Amino acid sequence: TATTEIYTLSLHDALPICTMSRLSELLLEAILVAVVISAQQNAGPPQPIPFSHKRHTAVGVKCLDCHTIRKPGFLAGLPPEATCMGCHSTVNTDSPAIQKLSEFHKSKKPVPWVNVYQVPDFVWFSHEVHYREAHIECETCHGPVAERKVIVKERPTSMTSCVECHDKNKASTECRLCHDMH
């Protein structure tokens, strides 16, 4: 009869207390690992120089002041170091980050920024078409950058995401619009 009683007990009651305690520890460890991984993913890629969009937009810098769109608009470019030094030759010059920026400028080498957003090579995407012609604001795809000290990928650059936006804005979803069909 003792055997029969064990089978009718719940799994929780059947496991020894020490095993349940160990399961709780493992569950807590798994949760902590998930939190750390999530925080790392939300930290964005490590950049060669810390840069706060929040700080720069607070003093009136606009997206296109730094991220120029040149035809055909595949990239919203990064500013030449000389553009940054236009202010930083006198602003925050004692900052180690600005000193590092200054060294890149003096050596005529671009800062090796790490892209946060990137579409696959087989996708044709134009900031020119989206921003200038369709009047899609930067925040639509990039999130509230002006509020960010660190940029993270806030919206996927997946086909699903693009098609959802095209459907919402009644834009074409014809394959050859974005894909090279050769």
ZIFENCOR-V515780 format. One line per field, one symbol per residue. phi: phi as a letter, one per 20 degrees, with the letter a starting at -180 (. if undefined). burial: # if it has 24 or more other C-alpha atoms within 12 Angstrom, else .. A space follows every 10 residues. Layout:
BEGIN
phi=???
burial=???
END
This chain:
BEGIN
phi=.ffffffeff ggffffgfff ffffffffff ffffffffff feemffdfcf cdfgffffen fdgffdefdd genfcefdff gffffgeffc dlfefgffff gffgffeldf fefefedbdf gedeccfgff efeelefgfg eemfgfedec ecfecfdefg fffgffffel efdfgffddf ee
burial=.......... .......... .......... .......... ...#.....# #.#..#.... ..#.....#. ...###...# #..#...#.. .......#.# ##........ #.#....... ...####### #......#.. ##..##.#.# ###.#..... .#........ .......#.. ..
END
